[in-house]
Amino acid sequence: MPTQPDRCPRCQQPNRCAVAAGSVDQRACWCMQQPLIIPVPVDGEQACLCQACIGSAAAGTHIP
């Protein structure tokens, strides 16, 4: 399945990315308030993780 910029590449749920939703101001996105965000490369494109996957990654929980 091709990467969708508005979907989390780990769980496929909406990632609520303001940039993917059309905002020209990247600072408007919730992810800018996070201490560490690493976009995940998938099929040559990048998509941001959702808040749940970021939380589980920080806690060491595996989400397929």
C-alpha positions as CSV (number, residue, x, y, z in Angstrom):
1,M,0.0,0.0,0.0
2,P,1.5,3.4,-0.9
3,T,2.3,5.9,1.8
4,Q,-0.5,8.3,2.6
5,P,0.9,11.5,4.3
6,D,-2.2,11.8,6.5
7,R,-1.9,8.3,7.9
8,C,0.5,6.8,10.4
9,P,2.8,4.4,8.6
10,R,2.8,2.0,11.6
11,C,-0.9,1.7,12.4
12,Q,-2.6,3.3,9.4
13,Q,-4.7,5.5,11.6
14,P,-5.0,9.3,10.9
15,N,-1.9,11.0,12.1
16,R,-3.6,14.5,12.4
17,C,-0.7,16.1,10.5
18,A,-1.6,19.8,9.8
19,V,0.9,19.9,6.9
20,A,-0.7,16.8,5.2
21,A,-4.1,18.5,5.8
22,G,-3.0,21.5,3.8
23,S,-1.5,23.9,6.3
24,V,1.4,25.9,4.9
25,D,2.7,26.6,8.4
26,Q,4.5,23.5,9.7
27,R,4.5,25.1,13.2
28,A,0.7,24.6,13.3
29,C,1.1,20.8,13.6
30,W,0.8,19.1,16.9
31,C,4.1,17.3,16.3
32,M,6.0,20.5,16.7
33,Q,5.3,20.3,20.4
34,Q,6.9,16.9,20.6
35,P,10.5,16.6,21.8
36,L,11.5,14.2,19.1
37,I,9.7,13.4,15.8
38,I,11.3,11.3,13.1
39,P,9.3,10.9,9.9
40,V,9.2,7.3,8.8
41,P,10.4,6.6,5.2
42,V,8.0,4.2,3.4
43,D,8.2,3.5,-0.3
44,G,10.4,6.6,-0.9
45,E,8.0,8.9,0.8
46,Q,7.7,10.1,4.4
47,A,4.8,10.2,6.8
48,C,4.6,11.2,10.5
49,L,3.7,8.7,13.2
50,C,0.4,9.4,15.1
51,Q,0.4,10.4,18.7
52,A,-0.4,6.9,19.9
53,C,2.5,5.3,18.0
54,I,4.9,8.0,19.2
55,G,3.8,7.3,22.8
56,S,4.2,3.6,22.4
57,A,7.6,4.0,20.8
58,A,8.7,6.2,23.7
59,A,7.4,3.6,26.2
60,G,9.0,0.7,24.3
61,T,5.7,-0.9,23.3
62,H,5.6,-2.6,19.9
63,I,2.9,-1.7,17.4
64,P,3.1,-3.6,14.1
